[in-house]
Amino acid sequence: MSLQPVILSGGSGTRLWPLSRETYPKQFLPLTSEYTMLQETVRRLEGLDAEHPRHAMGQSAPLVICNDAHRFLVAEQMRIIGVEPAAIVLEPKGRNTAPALTLAALAATRSGEDPVMLVMPADHTIRDEPGFRSAVADAYLLAREGAVVTFGIVPSKPETGYGYLRQGRVYQVEGLVGRAHVLDGFVEKPDAETAQAYLAGGDHLWNSGIFVLKASLWLGLIERFRPDIAQAVSRAFAAATEDGDFLRLDAELFGASPSDSIDYAVMERLCAPGEESETPAVVIPLDVGWSDVGAWSALWEVRQQDAAGNVLDGDAFVHDAHNNLLLANHRMVAAIGVDDLILVETPDAVLVASKESAQDVKTVIQFLQRQQRHEYLHHQRVHRPWGSYESIGQGSRYQVKRLTVKPGESLSLQMHHHRAEHWIVVSGTARVTCGDETFLLTENQSTYIPVGATHRLENPGSIPLELVEVQSGSYLGEDDIVRFEDRYNRGHE
């Protein structure tokens, strides 16, 4: 029976604004290493079979469930680390983790197999990866025998921002390396006094949101406890279509599914008092340096600190300052005589906050949304499947952008009703289609695309194409694009 990693990558990551944006959430950012959190989640399982050959898990390629808008980010980040996912299933709209896991179970069983699923959020960090893999091997052994397994994080402080799990008697199974307990129940986020009691008592663990169970078992449980979710998701999955690397769901059918979490939909009901079930719910205590990096203060905790407790990233300087987090992404940042401060600088926004107020970043997002400003939605540099563009200047009736087109990639064949464009090649080679003409441009050459002209930009070379685009006209919005041909199937957007 194989082990099927399932990565849930549907989060919006607004609590780490301004580094994380709605179109580029935290799982796609390299917050704790050179790899992004999504990449770290995949790489964390490397060596699992070699370290635990007694279980003969036969690990499969990961199955990713993600937001439709993030599909190209997922595919590109998997390509960079040399991983070809078993599938990338696209959610047309967020419906929380219970429908997402149902999609994963349907995808995992569509070939007739019934793997053990290892369900992981894409935005967690774990310091002791061998310890995590050992716990996964134990969980696989339990799940193979029919248990639903979750990991409970051994608390290091009286945290009020996490839900808790209550562990009961020891769950005895031959062959386990670590401990397992009967899962006695879930506890909502406590107040400070209750959290301190949980820490002192030793019977409560942080809820990690990581699960291990058979795919068929989950499908049976969701049908038992939430048949409305099971039926709606099954209908949407049955109508899904292949779109290149992606499995695309029918938006209307999937939207009919209620939104609910794995915990509320199934797990709390499974281990509720008086619930008769042949399915054991088991928790494995995990002490591996786990964090969900749910706020800037949490990132400060997991990053390496200097002798004064400061975490500095980028062009940052401190003097007579202690326990600060300074991230400089674009400009030089200096902090003098301050303690317990968060300072995050990006090209279009700067956040300054005390660590105590780290959870209040959401108030900034709410303000930006009310004002209909773009800073909550995307960065100044916007990623596209063909590369990226960055606004470097704008004024009345004009805008200047820097475009980077990856080797072998192409923008869509398109036209604009309201703007003309001038393209100047900085480096690389551009193949330009304008009307009936197709021609090459190299460094320092330029061309003009009139209003209403059908055009396309391609990079036929082996190095990135860099160019400056000057737009001029009465309207410069990104929605002034009429696509005629697009290799990325974005005609519906």
N, C-alpha and C positions, 0 to 999 in steps of 0.2 A: 504494500500500500504506500503510494508516494506521498511526499509532503508538498503541498501546494501553497507557496507564499502568496498572500493576498494583501495588497497595499491599498489602503483607503486614502486617497489624495484629494478629498473634496473640500478642505478647509479654505477659508478666505484670509486668515492670518492678520486680521486688523489690529490685534494687540501689539504687534511689532511695527506699527507705522512710525516713521515714514520709510523704513527700509522695506517693509512688506506692504504691498498694495493689493487691491482686489484682483487685478489681472496678473499679479506676480506675487503670490503669497509665500509665506515663510518656508514651505517645503522645497521651494526652488532656489533658496538662498544658501550660500556656504557660510553658515553662522558659527560652526565649531571646528571646521577643518577646511581643507581645499575642496572638499566635495560638498554638494548641496545635501540638505537633510533627506531628500528623496533618495539620492544616490547612496548616502550612508545607510539608509534603511535596507536597501538591496544588498550592499556590500557586507553588511553585518552578518549575513548568513554564509559567507564564504568560509569553507573549511568545515562546515557542519557534518557532512558525511564522513570526512576523514577523521574527525575528532571523535565521532560516536558511531563506529562501524557496526556495533552490536545491534543497532536498531534497523539497519538497512533501509533508510528512509527513501532513497531515490528521489532527491529533491528536484522539483520541476522549476521551469522558468517562472518568474513572478507574473501574477495577474494583477493589473492595475485598474482600479475604479476611480475615475476622475471627472471633473467638470469639463463639459464640452469645450469651453473657452480655453482650457489649459492643455488641450490634447497635443499640440505641437511642442510645448515645453516638456511634457512627459516623454514624448518620443525622442526629442533631441537629447535630453539628459540621460536616457537609457543608452542611446547610441554612443555618447561620449565615453561611457564606462564599459562599452562592448557587450551590453546585455540586450537580447531580443526577448521582449515580454511574450508570455503565452497568449495574452490578449490585453488590449487597452479598451475598456468598456466606458463609453461616454454617457454621463448623466446629463440630460438636457436641462435639468434644474435640480437643485439640492433637495434631497428628501431624507437627510440624516443617515445614520449608519445601518439601521435595520434593513431598509430597502437596498442599500449598497451591498451589504453582505449577502442578501438574497440574490442579487445580480451575480455576485462572485460565485456563489454555490451553483447557480444554473449554468454559468460558463464552465465551471470546473467539471460538471457532470455531463455536459452535452455530448461527449464522445463515448459515454457509457461507463466511465471510470468513477470511482468514489474516493477521492483523495482525502487525507487529513489536511485541513486548511489551517495555516498560521496567519492570523488576521492582525495586521499591524497598521496603525496610523503612520502616515509618511513624514510626520513632523516631530518625532521624538529623538532624543539623543541618549546614548548608553555608553558609559565609559568602559566598563568591563565586558567586552564583547565575548571572550571565551566563556565567562560565567553565564552570559545570556544564552549562548548556544547550548551549554550544558542543561539549562532549564528548559530550553525548547525540546531537547532530546527526551527529557523526562515527560514533558507535556505530550509529546508525540506518542509515547508509550501508553499514557493514560487515555488519550483520545482514540487511539487504535482499538482500545477495549470498550469504547462507547461512552466515555465521560466528556462533559463540556468543561474545558479547563480555561482559567484565566490567571493572569499574573497579578499579584498584589505587591506593591512596592513597600519594602520595610521603611517606615517613616524615619526621617532624620531630624524632624522638628515638628512642632504642633501647627501644621499647615491648615489654614482655613479655606484655602482656594481649591482643594481637591475633594471629591467624594471618597468615601472609605468603604472597604470590604471588611466583613467580620469573619474571621477564621474560626472554625470549630475543631472537632477532634481530628487527630492525625488520620489521614487516609492511607491505609497500608496497601501497597502493591509491590510485588517482587520486582527487583531490577532498577528501582529508582536510585539515583545518585544523591539527590537532595530530598527535601521534605515536601509533602503535600498535605493539605487539610480539606476537610469538608467546608464548602462555602456556605456559611450560615446566614448571609444576608448582605444587603447594600445599605449604606448610610449616606444621607445627603451631606453636603458641605456643613461642617459644624461651626459653632462659635469658638472663640479662643479658649474658653474654659473647658469645653468638651474635647477639643482637639488635644489639649494638654493631658486630659484624662486618658484619651486613646493612646497617646505616646507612652504614658506611664504604665498602662495596663498590658500592652504588648499583644493584644488580640486583634488589633485593627491595622489594616494595611491601606495604602493609597490605591485607588482604582486606576490601573494603568491603561485600560481600554484595549488590551491585547488579549486575543482569544485563540484557542486551539481546539478544533473539533472536526468531525467528519462533515463533508459537504451535505450528504444525505440527511444527517442528523439535524443540521440547521434547517434544511427545507421542511423536515417533519415538525420541528419546533415552531417555526414561524407559521406554518399552516395550522398548528394546534392553538397557538396563543393569539395570533393576529392574521386570521385568514383573509382579511381585507387587504393587507399588505401583500401577502403571498400571491393572491389572485391577480392583483393589479400589476405587480412586477412580472409575474409569469406571462401575462398577456403582452406586456411591453417587450419582454425578451423574445417572445415568439415572433414578434413582428420586426425584430432588429435586422439591420442590413450591414453588410461589410462595406467599409469605406477606407480603402488602402490598409493602413496599419490598425484601423480602429473598428470597433463594433458600435454602430450608431443606433440608439433607441428611438422609438416613436415618441415625440415630445408629449403629445396629448395623452397617450396611454400611460406613460410613466408618470406624468403629472397627476393622474388619477389616484396614485398611491398616497396614502396618508404618510406624514412625516413622523418618524419616531426613531429612538436610539436602540441599539442592541440591548442595553441595560433595561430600559423601560418596557420594550416590546416583549422580551423573552426572559432575560436573566433574573430579574427581580421576581417574576412570576414562578420561575423554575425552582427557586430556593425559598419561596414564601412559606411561612409556617402552615402546616396542614396540607401542603401540596403533595399529592401522591404521584410519584414519578419513578420510572425505572431508569431514568437518566441521571447519573450522579453529577452534581456540580462541584467542581474541585478548584481550589486556589493554591498556587505555588508561590511562596514568599520569594521575592526577588530583591537582592541587595547588590546592584550592579552599577550604581551611579546613574540612575535614570532621571530624566527630566523631560517634560513636554514643552519646555521653553515657552511657557504661556505668557510671559511678560518680560520686559527689559531687565527687571531685577533678577529673573531666573537665568537669563543669559549671562549676567555678571557672575552669578554663582558657578556656572559650569565652565567659564572661560578661565584661562591661566591669568593670574594676577601678579603684579609686581610686588616689591617689598612693602609698599604702602597700600596694597589692596586695590590698586587701580588696574582696570582692563583698558588697554589702549590699542586701537586698530586704525591704521592709516597714518596720516601726517598729523599726529596729536602730541601735545606737550602739556605737562602738568608741573606745578610748583606748589609746595606746601599744600598738597591735596591728597585726600585719602578715600579709598573705597568708591571710586567713581568708575563709570563706564563711558568711554569716549570713542565714538566711531566716526572717523572722518573719511568720507567717500570721495570728496571733490576738492575741498579746500583745507588749508591748515587750520586746526582747532587748538586753542590753548585754554587751560583752566587753572586758575590761581586762587589758593586759599579757600577751596570749597571741598565739602565732603558729601558722600552719599548722593552723588548727582548722576543723572543720565543725560548725555548730550549726544545726539545722533544727527549727523549732517549729511544731506544728500543734495544733488544739484538744484532741486526746486523746493526743498523744505528742510527746516531744522526743528528738532524737538529738544526742549530743555525741561527736565522734570526731576523731582526728588524720587529716590527709589521707593519711598513709601507711597507715592502717587502713581506708580507704574501701571496699575490696573485702570487708571482713569484716562488712558490714551483714547478710549472709545469716545470720549466727549469731543475730541478733535475730529474724529471720523464723522460724528453726527453733525457737527458744525459744517464741515466741508460738503456733506451731502445736502444739507439744507440750502447752502449757497450755490449748489450745482457746480462746484469746482472740481477740476480733474485730479487734484493731488491725492484723493483717496482711492482713485480708480487705477491709475497707472503712473509709472515713472516718466521722467523727461525722456529717457531712452525706452522706446517701446519695441518689444520683441515680436517678430513675425516669423512664419515658417521659413521664409527665404533669407532672413537675417534680422536687421533691426534698423530703426530710424530714430533720430534724436533732433529735437527742435533746438536750434542754436541762436535764433533771433526772429523777431516778428514785429510787425507794426501795422498801420492802416493799409489794408489791401495787399500785404506781402507777408511771406513767411519763408525762413531759411532752415533747411534740414540737412543733417549729415546722414547719408544712407550707407549701410554696409550690406552687401549681397554675398552670401556664401558661395564658394566654388560650385559650379554646376546648377545653381538655383536660378529661379526666374520669378519675376512679379507677374501678375495676371495681365492678359490682354484686356485693356480697359480704356475708358475715356472719361473726361470731366466736362460737366456743363458750364462751370463757372470759373475755372482757373486755367491758366497756362503754366508751363513749367520749363525752366532752364536747367539743364544738367551739365555739370562740370566734373570730369573724371579726375580724381586726385591720385589714385593708384589702381593698378589692375587694368583689365580690359572689359569694356561693355559692348554687348550686342544690342542695338537699338532697333526696334520696329516703330515706324511712324507713318501711318497711312499705308501706302503700298511699298514703301522703301524699308529695307533692312540693311544696316551698316554697322561697322565697328568703330569704337572710340577708344583711344588709349590716353595715357597720362597727359594732362593739360589741354585736352581737346574737349569741346563742348557741343551741345545741340539745343534746339528749341522745340518744344511740343506745344502747338497752338491749342486754344480752347476748342473742344469738340473733336480733336484728332484721336483716332484709335492708335494706341501705342503699347509697347511692352519694353521692359528692361530685363536683360539677362546677363549672367556672368558665365561666359564659356571657358574661363581660365581655371588655373589650379590654385590661385591665391585669392583672398577676399577682394572684392571690388569695392573701393571707397569712392564716393562721389558726393558733391554738394548739390542740393536741389533748391532752386529758388522758385517759389510759387508766387504768382501774382494774379489778382482777380477780385471779383466782388464777394466771393464766398470761398473759404479755404478749409472747411470742415472735412473730416475723414469720410463722412457719409456721401460726399460728392464723388462717388466712384461707381461706374457702371461696368461690371465685369462681363466679358464675352467668353473668355476661356481662362480656366484656373486649375493648375495641376493639384492644388490642395483642396479642391471641392468646396470653396467658400462662397459659391454663388447664392446659398441660402442666407448668408449673413448680411 
